[in-house]
Amino acid sequence: MEYKPQERYKIVDKIDISDVISKHIIYAPFIASSAKPGNFVILMKDEKSERIPVTLVDFDRVNGTITVIIQSIGKSTAEINLMKKGDSFLNVSGPLGTPVEIKKWGTVVGVGGGVGIAELYPIAKAFKEAGNKVISILGARSKDLLILEDETRKISDEVLITTDDGSSGKKGVVTDAIKELYTRGEKIDAVFTIGPLVMMKFVSLTTKPYNTPTFASLNPIMLDGTGMCGGCRIEIDGQFKFACVDGPMFDAHKVNFDSLMKRNNGFKDFEKQSISEFERTHKCKIGLH
């Protein structure tokens, strides 16, 4: 692979998965060369942008690219999803975080919700390559927000799908699918879940009575990604940890989800205001990227 410094952090391909979700393939050879499942990167669009942490979906060591999937939730993620093929990020930092330990568990159940499905995919793929039986549970509000279904089927022994409105798979939530597995007598050796905090909380509550090892990828407010700012502190078994360096994957049965949700929700009003203002001033661009 020839390193091309003039193309560093360039978007070599972009695919709009839905109106609010886009996949970006970025030229970042040094990150691609050392990335592992569970790592994340921090994207910075330009010198005035926020630093946005996002889990790696895939990495190509030969071509020197990394893949991320971003959902437009606030102003910064909406701005990133307006970027086009050929545009470049000012900076991409990574790989960050502690990678997931890939080993032979036996039967591994991966539970992904919304855009968390993208973050679950490389982990499920790695467990399958390590010789595990992989059952993937994918959940979304509706069919149009369900991502990577075909890709997940290729690396899973079984895929169960739930949607809130019943437009794909079974109508319901991911915990319904987990209960279905237990009811039919499936021996589950480990569960890995990535998605909205409330979803991961109830996944943890569902598996706890069965003493099934369960791990959740946490997404608190994060700034520097190196443990210096303390913004991503979380409570694990009564002790404070930093998601950026100690995680992002933690023992779900030890996570204080209520405390974490309260902290994350503290910025919801500002987030809604910023995306509202952004959409009002970018009406000509929204939906045309």
N, C-alpha and C positions, 0 to 999 in steps of 0.2 A: 504493500500500500504506500503510495506516495503522498506525503503530507503537503497540503495546499494551504499555506497560511492566509492567502488572500480570500479563501472561502470559509474560514473558520466561523462556525456558528451560523452558517448559511442554511436556509430552509431548502433542501434539495427536492422535497416533495411535500405536498399538503393535500389532504383529503377531508372534505367536509362530510362528516358522518350524519349530522342532522343540522337543523337551524342553529343549534347552540353548542354543538360538539365537533371539534376538529382534531384530526391527527396530523402531527408535524414530524417529519423526518429531518433531523438536523445534523449537519456535518460537524462532528466534535470527536476527532480521532483519539485524542488522549483519554477522554472519558470513556469512549467505547472500548478501549483496550483493557480497561481494568474494572468495568462495571459488572455487578453481580445482581441476581434477583433480590429485590427488596431495597436496592439503592434508590436514591432520588437525586434530582438536580435542582438548582435554583436558576430560574430564567430572569433576565433583565432585558427588556425590549430596547430601551434607550436610557440616556443619562438622567431622565426625569421620571423613569418608571419605578414602580414597586418591584421588589424582589419576590418572585412567585415560586414557591416550592412545588414540585410535581414529580411523582414517582415515574421511574423509567418503565416503559411498556416493553421495549425491546432494545437490543443493541447489536450492531453488525461490526465485528472486529475487522473484517476484511475490507469493507468499504468505508470504515471509520464514521459510521452514523449511529445516532441514538434516536429512539422514537418515543414521543410523549403524546398523550391525548388530553385535551383541555376542554373543559366545559365553561362557557361564558356565564359566570355567576355575578361578578362585580365588574367594575370599570377596567381593571388591569387585565383580567382574563379575556374580556370582550375585545380589548385593544390587540391582544396577542392573536386572537382568532380572526382579526381583520388583516393580519399579515398575509402576504402572498408567497408563493414559490419564487425563490430568488432573493427574497428579503433576508436580512441577517439580524440576529440578536446582538446587542452590545456585548453581553456576557452570558455564559452558561457555566455555572460552578458545580463541580461534582467529580466523581460520584460521592455522594454524602450518605450518612447514616450507616447503621450496621446491617449488613446483608443477612437475609434469612438463612438459617442453618439447614442445608438440604441433606436429608438422610433417609434411610429406609424406615418408614413408620409402619407400613402395611397398607391400610386404607386411609387416604387423606381426603377430607371434604373441604373444598374451597367455596367460600360464600362471598359473592361480590354483589354490591348494590350500586346501581347508577354508574357513574364514571369510575367507581371503585373496581368495576369489572376489568377495566384496562390495567389497573395496578395488580390485580390478582393473577392475570394471565401469565406473566413470566414466572411467577412462583409456582403455579399449577403445572406449567410446562416443565420446570426444573424437577419437581417431585415425580412427574411421570417418567422423565429420563433417568431418574435415580431408581426406577423399578417399582414405584408405588402404584397401587390402584387409586385412580383419581376420579372423584365424583365432584362435579362442579354445579353449584346452585347459583343461578343468575337472577337477580331481581331488579325491576324498574317500575316506574309509575305507569308507563305505557310502552307499547311495542316500538314507537319511534325513538325512545330513549334507551332501548336495549342495544348494547354494542358488543362487538367481537363474538357473536354467537357462533358463526361458522368456524372461526379460528379456535374457539374454546372446544368445540366438538372434536376437532382433530387431535387434541392433546388430552382428552378426557375419556374415561371408560363409560361414563354416563353423565348426561346433563339434564338438570331439572330447572325449569323456568317458571317464575311467578311474576305476575304484573298486578298492580293495584286495580286496574280496570278490566282485567281478563282479556286484553287484546292480544296477548301471546302467552302460551303455556297455561298454567292454572291461575285463576283469580285468587289472589291472596298475597302473603308476604313470605320471605325466605324462611322464617322459622316454621312455617307450615310444612315446607319441604324437608327441613331437618327432622321434624317430628315424624314425618312419613318414613324416613330412613330408619329411625329407631323402632318404629312400630313394626316394620317388616323384618326386623331382626338383623339389620346391617351392623356389622362390627366396625365401629368407627374408631380409628386409632389416634387421629388428630384432626382439628378443625382450624382453618386459617380464614379470617374474615376481613374484608376491606370494603368500606362504604360509609354511609352516614353514621354518625356516632350513635344515634338512637337505635339504628339497625344492629350495630355491633353489640350494643348493650343487651338487647334482647336475644341475640345469638348466644351470648355468654350465659345469660340466665337459662336458656333452653338446654345447653350442654352441661351446665354445672351439676344437676342432679345425677347425671350419668358419669361424672368424674372424667369426662373426655378432655384431654389437653386441648386448650383453645387459645388461639393467638389472634390479636387484633392489631391492625396497622393504624396508629393514631395520627390525627391531623390537627394539632392545636395551632394557634397563631404562632408564626415563625418569622424571624427577621434575618439573622445572620447565618443560621444553619451550622454553626460551629460550637454552640454551647456558651458563647460569650454573653449574649444579651439576656438569657434566662426567660425569654418570652414564651418558649414552648414547654415550660415546666408542667409536669403532670404528676398526679399522685398515684403511686403504684404500691399497694400493700402498706399504706401509711407513710411511705417515704417519697420524697420528690425526686423525679428523674427528668432528664431533658430528652424530648422526642428526637431531636436532631442528631444527637450523638449516642444516646443509649438505645434508641429505637430506629425506625418508627414502630417495629413489631414488639408487642409486649404480651405477657400472660394476661389474657382477657379477664380471667376470674379474679385478678388482683387490681384491676383498673377501677378508679373512682370515676365512672362515666358521668355521674350527675355533676360533679365539680367541673369536669372538663367541658361539658355542654354549656354550663352556666358561663364559663369564661368565653367560649367561642361565640355564644349568642350576644355577648356584650357589644359586639360591633355590627350586628345585623342591621340596625337602623341606618348607620353610616353607609353600609354596603348598598342598601336599597336606594339611598339618596344618590350615591355616586353613579350607580348604573342607570338610574332614571335620568339624571342630567346628561350622562354620556349618550344615551339613546336619543334624547331630544336634540342634541347638537350634531348627531351623526346619522340622522334619519336617511340621508342619501346613500349611506354606505352599508348600514345594517341589512343583512340578508343578501348582499351582493358580493361577499367575499368568497 
